[in-house]
Amino acid sequence: MYPMPEDVSFYRKYRPQVFEDLVGQEHIKTTLLNALRKRRLAHAYLFCGPRGTGKTTTARLIAKGFNCLNLQKNAEPCNTCEICVSITEGRLIDVIEIDAASNRGIDEIRDLREKVRFAPTHAAKKVYIIDEVHMLTKEAFNALLKMLEEPPSHVNFILATTEAYKVPETIISRCQRFDFQRITIDVIVNRLKAIAEMEKISADEHALKFIARAAEGGLRDAIGLFEQMTVGNSLTFEHVKEYLGLVGEKTLSAFIACLLNRDVPHALEYINTLYQEGADLTQFNKECLGYLRDHLLSAVSKDAYNDMLRYLELISAFQEAHETLKSAIIPQLPLEMAIIKSCFGDRTHRAIRTAPTETETLPKVVSQAAQSAQQAQPTHSASPPTHQPSFDTLTFDLICQHWPRVLEHIKTPSTRMSLSQGTLTSLTAQTLTMNFNSRFHLEKVEAPKNRQEISTALFSVFQKHILLEYVLREIMLDPTTSALDRKTSFDSLPTVEKSEEVSGVALAEKTAELFGGVVEEE
Ligand SMILES: [Zn+2]
């Protein structure tokens, strides 16, 4: 949680004075306005929900609704009668706000019981608003219960809590309960925009979004942050970023692009750079989750099934990292593990354990063509073949089918890793074409020394000189790629198929490399 300003003047200034202005709690608004219209209000209400979602504001609106001398047709308070004005100014002695966090004992509640008996001084009804009611002691709850059981007709109670589960069932059953929801980012952003307009502040949309996200559904916190970060008459993203320690959307989207590409080396690099630059990794992880969630929801709305699966996979890994970040001995480690897990899936495990002795643990090859070829030959084993297959006529399918053996012939783990990231696409004459999504891996396989090793491996398997041509399909690591471009290019990727492309061998060695282990060769 960020340090939230205690004295929030924008918040007070723009606190809703009619139900109409209450944002994000539509169902509560409707129910209460109906009740006010019919003059059928409960003796006691219990408002549950996160901080800053409008509980106390609503309580004051009800107090006005009970007492307004000139209630409007739509059941809204008039806000001009003396009762309304004094409630707005917080000086009506018949509306009593009690903070249970600092008045939690039996004595305070006994004292309250004494005072409850007296009739209201100015208004028709006395309204007790008890905030953070869950803080009361057991004895105090018992005393409160007695009041709720036999409430004087001139008294109404509104209890508010952020932790409803700590409120005894006996109390809850005496109240009409309303659950306040976290306010959505869009609703918060719109409210901030309205305030910005009224205050003549030019506010960057990105900045507003980040504030809304950081406030975690609490409008009060959002308005507080907004006020605190406004300098002069403007709110800039740069300033918000500085204040909240944000890494910025460009870095974030470039990082996520690495994950979508399963480009582990670059993703790890991002984390280490961030760490060295002193970024708050917990905050970064939170932002990642927010970003991934936005994209997950967008994928759901578009029925983009593959995207959905991939985002779920990433969210689950980074959610797990969130749990361990707090107690991590090496601060970067939880995020590094999330990267590796989310890019390699549960195969990380299997690959280390069993090493590449069987076809199952070997790559499900590089393309669908290869997969179907494998299915057609279920008895094929990658352990030393009993006979050398004939390659008199070399076809694309044949190359795909035997590609795992080519990878096996490459002894340099990093070269093998990089080559396994490519996708075989075509064969013309003696030239084999391979696509790469990552410039990093493409440059790796193109290095003269590695090129040589790959050619040798090809020759060892097929007994022919085959030329390899590498094509960079999409540059998605460029942090300047716009969100729209990125989305489009990701959509065009065969996500699920891609997830099968990582070689079990390469994976085992890469993982062993990262964790200092050894992969046992058979
Ligand atoms: Zn009024």
Boltz pocket constraint, residues with backbone or C-beta under 6 A from the ligand:
constraints:
  - pocket:
      binder: B
      contacts: [[A, 64], [A, 67], [A, 68], [A, 69], [A, 70], [A, 71], [A, 77], [A, 78], [A, 79], [A, 80], [A, 81], [A, 82], [A, 83], [A, 84], [A, 85]]
      max_distance: 6.0
